[in-house]
Amino acid sequence: MSHSYYNLWIHLVFSTKGRRPLIAENIQNQIYKFMAGELNENGCSVKIINGMPDHVHILFTQNPSMSIAQIVKNLKGVSSHRINQNNFTPLKFTWQTGYAAFSVSESQLKRVYRYILNQKKHHIKRTFENEFNGILKINNLSRD
């Protein structure tokens, strides 16, 4: 085959350090815009970013020349630097070390998109812990 083709959709989830609720509604869109810009600069196309004050969900295409670990490390580093540089939070902002990344098939894109879009609605009924455990279960993973 003379050309390379790829369509690698990723659902990425990560939290603020200590799960502190530092992402206030009035700064969410600016933070998400930083993140989308950084992902785009790294050759990743963003479908949606949304979350809660203590965590974020992102649906994007993976640039196949970069590992998920590289993408996440860069995204967290640049976004936390920009958040601190702009004094968006009263405390020094950092992301938690870990993250969860799941592949998403083309047939499930709309479902995952709606799920991310409706984060606030989900969290009326479910805590982050319940939500995250459910995502792990769907993906046949368990917490260590």
Secondary structure in CASP SS format (residue, H / E / C, confidence):
PFRMAT SS
TARGET T0000
AUTHOR 0000-0000-0000
METHOD secondary structure of the structure
MODEL  1
M C 1.00
S C 1.00
H C 1.00
S C 1.00
Y C 1.00
Y C 1.00
N C 1.00
L C 1.00
W E 1.00
I E 1.00
H E 1.00
L E 1.00
V E 1.00
F E 1.00
S E 1.00
T E 1.00
K H 1.00
G H 1.00
R H 1.00
R C 1.00
P C 1.00
L C 1.00
I C 1.00
A C 1.00
E H 1.00
N H 1.00
I H 1.00
Q H 1.00
N H 1.00
Q H 1.00
I H 1.00
Y H 1.00
K H 1.00
F H 1.00
M H 1.00
A H 1.00
G H 1.00
E H 1.00
L H 1.00
N H 1.00
E H 1.00
N C 1.00
G C 1.00
C C 1.00
S C 1.00
V E 1.00
K E 1.00
I E 1.00
I E 1.00
N E 1.00
G E 1.00
M E 1.00
P C 1.00
D C 1.00
H E 1.00
V E 1.00
H E 1.00
I E 1.00
L E 1.00
F E 1.00
T E 1.00
Q C 1.00
N C 1.00
P C 1.00
S C 1.00
M C 1.00
S C 1.00
I H 1.00
A H 1.00
Q H 1.00
I H 1.00
V H 1.00
K H 1.00
N H 1.00
L H 1.00
K H 1.00
G H 1.00
V H 1.00
S H 1.00
S H 1.00
H H 1.00
R H 1.00
I H 1.00
N H 1.00
Q H 1.00
N C 1.00
N C 1.00
F C 1.00
T C 1.00
P C 1.00
L C 1.00
K C 1.00
F C 1.00
T C 1.00
W E 1.00
Q C 1.00
T C 1.00
G C 1.00
Y C 1.00
A E 1.00
A E 1.00
F E 1.00
S E 1.00
V E 1.00
S C 1.00
E H 1.00
S H 1.00
Q H 1.00
L H 1.00
K H 1.00
R H 1.00
V H 1.00
Y H 1.00
R H 1.00
Y H 1.00
I H 1.00
L H 1.00
N C 1.00
Q H 1.00
K H 1.00
K H 1.00
H H 1.00
H H 1.00
I H 1.00
K H 1.00
R C 1.00
T C 1.00
F H 1.00
E H 1.00
N H 1.00
E H 1.00
F H 1.00
N H 1.00
G H 1.00
I H 1.00
L H 1.00
K H 1.00
I H 1.00
N C 1.00
N C 1.00
L C 1.00
S C 1.00
R C 1.00
D C 1.00
END
